[in-house]
């Protein structure tokens, strides 16, 4: 961890937590002076009536609302273009994203193009925009991605079959809302995958080249909470304590990686998600132990710490032994949650490994990985995860 260089800390200016907090969305929009908002959500939540419920809360506060229910898992440049057309046709002045990372990423993509013009492809990379996006309120319904409070948005370029990492201070939402009541009843598989996604955020932030004492504090607390409460949330989706604790944990992890950065778990996971349209949390879960093993020599003391933070008994162990315990704990947690252990069972092919590795090395999230790999080493990580 470097303590000599400057650092900045980014997150929404206001973040609401707890049961019933979603009921403030209308008044918060009105306080911002908004007249009409576009609710960006997915088809599932829309069909369940959740988006209309949120629209009614907004309308009761005196703000008009339209609904765009076409955010796909792994949202694409086509989703952004269609959402932008809806935003302009409805003459909206703000966006509300409702869902998990896919809805938030789609909404942030729409918002940045609405404010800056051009196409979403123009903003791939770091801080490519000139103007803040339109006001955006992110309502979270999963405990995992942290997208509701980060400066990251991940959009798939359909033609290239590549996930574009857009890391831009101007896509940080204006307000985030984490109401655990909206997370009740989510499928156990989704709960497990998004929970491991949050753990990945915490671990990658903790070993990142840009970690600071502030991001460490956030990541450590997330690593303490997730192994304790994620299995409970998966086992019983109605467990409100588990849901609330996971909502806090994923937010802490999101704040950590939003400022410390990520690493090769995400750099590679983005490629599998873009190439095969696989769930992001599952990709992270498969890759996490393999990238940890590769990174071990660069941050061995920190990986030893991770074992203790995850509740493992490391008394009397050397740092190397404790670090191995951390990786074993990560693998055991994924097994307990019935998450796939390899990409072949998800349809990945050996002949695509070189392309996946080359694209991963161009991904913006690789910059803060603690160990600098060459192409052959990235290919080997992928082979190990197949």
N, C-alpha and C positions, 0 to 999 in steps of 0.2 A: 504494500500500500504506500503510495506516494503522499507525503505531507508537505512538500515544498512548492508544488504548483498550485495555481489558482483553481477554484472550483465554483460551480453555481448549483443552486438547488431549485428545481422546477416542479410545480404541481399546481392544480387549480387553486384559485384563491379561496374557494369555499368548498367544503366536502361534508355532506350530511350522512349520518349513520343512524341505524336503529329502526325498530319496527314503527311503521307509520311515516317515516321520513319522506316517502314518495309523495305524500299528500301536499308537500310544500312546492312541488314543481311549478304549479300555476302562478302562485304568488311571487316566486323567485323570477319567473319570466316577466311578469308584470313590473316588478321592481327594476328590471333591466330596461324597461321601456319598449318591450317587444309587442308587436301587433298580431303577427301570425307566424306560427312555427310549423316546421315539417318534422313529423315523427318518423324516424328511420328505424325499422324493425324487421324481423324475419317473419316468414309466412306462418311458422308454428305459433308464435306468440300472438300474431294477428288473428289466426283462426280460433284461438282460445279466448279471444275477446279482451286480452290484456291491453293491447294498443288502444282500443276504444275506451277502456276504463281510464287510461292515462289522458286521452284526448278530452274526456269529460271533466277530469280534474282541472285541466288547463283552461277549458272553456268557462268553467264556473268562476275562474279568476278574471275573466274578461279578455282572454287572449284567444284568438282563433287558432284552429289546428287542422292540418291535413295529414294524411298517413301515407307513407311509402313503405309497403310491407315486402320489399323484394331484396333485402340484404341476404345474400347467400353465405353458407359456410365458406370460408376462404374467399371473401368478397373480391370481385374482379374489377378491372378497369371499365368493363361494360356496365356493371352495377353502378359505378360512380357516375358514368355519363348519363344513364337513365335517371338516376336520382337527382342529378343536377337539373335535368330537363323538368322534372316534377317540381323541384324547388322554384325554378324560374316561372313555370306556368302558374303555380299557385301564388306567386308574388309573396313569398315568405321572406322574413328578415332574420330568422334564427332556426336552429335545428335542435331537436331532442332525440337522442339515440336511446333505444330501449332494447336490451338484450345482453349478450356477451360480447366477446371481442369482435365478432363479425359485424354486428350492428354498429358498434362504436367505430370500427375502422372504416366501414362504408360511409358513415356520417361524417367522420373527420375528412375523408377524401372529398366528399361533396362540398364540405365547408371551406376547405382550402382553395378549391378551384373556383367556387362561387365568389370568393373574395379577391383572388389573384388572376383569374382568367387562365386561358390555355387548357392543357389536358393534365390529368393526374400524373402522367409519365414525366412531366416537366419537373416534378418535385421529388423524384427518386434521389436518395442520398441524404445529406445533412444540411439543414437550414437553407433550402433552396428558395423559399418563398420570401416575398418582400413585405406582405401585409398580414396581420392577424386574420385568421378565418372568422367567419360570422359567429356570433355568440352560440355556444353549444352547451346544452345540459345533457350529461350522460347518466342514464338510469341503468344500473347494473342488475342483471338477473342471474349471473353465475359467479362463483368464487374462484377465479383463476387468472384471467388474462391481465388484469390491472389496466386495461386499455381506457377505462373511464377516467383515468387521471394522469395519463402519460402523454408525452410528446411523440410517441411512436404510432404510426399507422402502417399496416401491412396490406398491400393490394396486389392481387395476382394479375400479371400481364398475360392475357389469354394467348396471344400469338407466340410469345416466347416461352410460355409455361414456366414462368419465374415469378416468385413473390418479390415485389418491389418493397424494400424497406425505406420508408419515409420517416426520417427522424428530424423533427422540426419544432422549435419552440412555439411556433404559431399554430400548431394543431393541438396544443394542450387545451382540454375543455375549460369552459368558464366555471362550471359547477359540476360536481359529481354527487351521485346519490347511491348509497348502498343500503337498501332496505331488505333485511333477511326474509321478510314475508314473501318477497318476489322470488326467492330461491327455493322455497318449500315445494316439494313435489317434483323437482327436476330429476330426470332419470339417474340411476346410480352410476351408469357408465359415464355420463356427462360430468357428474359430480367428481368422479375419480380422476378423469382426464384433466379437467380444469384445475383440480386441486394439486396434481403433480406439476402442472404448468406453473402454478404459483410457487411451489417448492423450487422449481428450476430457476425462476426469477431470483429468488432469495440466494440460492447457491451461486449462480453466475455473478450476481452483484457482489457477493462477499469475496469472491476470488478475483474480481475484475481489477485491471490495471488502474482504473479510475475510482476505486473504492475510497471512501472517506469515513471518518468517525461517525458522521450522521447516517450515511447509507449502511454502515456496519450495524448500527443500533437497530435500524429498521429490519435489515435482513436477519439478524440474530433472533429478534422476537418472532418473525414469521417462521423461522426454522423450528422454534420451540413450540409454536401453536399447531402447525400443520400435521406433524406425525401423531399428535394427540387427538385432534378433532376431525381430521379428514376421514379416518375409518368409521367414526361414529356417524358422520354425515352421509357416507355411502351406505352404511348399514340401515339407517333410519332417516329418510329424507325429511321427516317431520320433527326431528330433534332440533328445537329452536336454539339451544345453547350451542350446539355444533355448527349450525348454520351461521349464527352471529359471529362466532369465533373465526370461522373460515372467511367470512366477509371482511373482518378486520385483518386477518393474516394476508389475504391476497392483496389488500390495499397497502399494507406495510411493504410487501414484496414489490408491488408496483412502484411505490415511491422510491424504493431502493434502486431498482434497475433503471428507472427513469433518469436517474442522476449518475449512477455508477456505470451503466452500460451492461451489456450481456457478453456472449462469447460464442464458441463454436457449437454448443448445443442448438442455439437458435439459428446460427448461420446455416447449419446443415438441415435442421428441421424445416426451415423455410423452403428449401429446395424440394424435399419430399412432399410438402404440402402443395407447392405450386405444380410440381411435375405429375403427381398422382392424385391430387385433390384429397389428401388424407387429413384427418383431424389434427390440429396443431398440438394439442395437449398430449395426444398419444405419441406423436413424433418426438416430442421432448422427453417423454417418459422412457422411450426406447433408447434414445441417445444419451441421456444424462449419465448413467454409470460409465459408459465407454469414453465420453469426453472427460469425465472426472479422472479416469485412470490415465489418460493421455496427459492431462494437466498436472498430475500429482507432483512431479518433481519441481514444478515451478512455485507451488503454494502448499507444500506438505504440512506446514504448521496450521494453515487455515483449514485444510481438509480434516486434520485431527480435531480442530475446534468444532467443526460441523458435526462430527460424531457425538460430541458431548451435548451440543445444542439440540440434537435430535433425540436426546434421552438415552443414549447408549452408555454403558459402563466402560470407561476407558482408563480406570485407575490402574496404574502400574504399567501401562502400555507405552511403547515408544511412539513418537509422532507418526512414524511410518505405519506401525500396527494400528494405531487409532484411525489413521486416514483410510486404511483398508476396511475397518469396521464401518466407517461412514458410507463407503460405497456399497458394502453388503446391506446396510440398513436401507439405502435407497432401493436396491434391487428387491429386498424383502417386502417393502411397502408396496411397490408396483405389483408384485406377485399376489399379495394379500388382496389387492383391489382388482385383480383379474384383468390387468392391462396387458396387451400383447407384448411379447418380449423381443420380437424381431420383425423386420420389414418384409421379409419374403412372404409371410402369411398374410400380408396386406396387399400383395401384388407387385412389390418392387422387383426389379430385374437387375441382375449382375451387369448386364451390358450398359446400363445407364450410369454406373458408378462414376466414371470419369467426368461425364457432364455434370452430375450432381456436385462432385468435388470442386470442379472448376468454378461453378456458379457460387458455391459456398464461400470460396475465397474472395469473391467480389461483393459479398453481402456486407452491408454496413455494420452489422452487429459483431463481426469478427474482430474489429479494431481493438476491443478491450479484452480479448481473450488473453490470459496470462502467459500462455506458451505460443510461440510463433511457428506454425507448422508449414511444411512444404506440401506440394500437391500429393506426393506419394503417401505422406502421413495422413492427410485428410481422407484419401481413398481407403487407407487401412482402417481408420475409424469407422467409415461407412461399411466396409466389409465385415467388421466385427459386429456391427449392429444389424446385419442382414438376417 
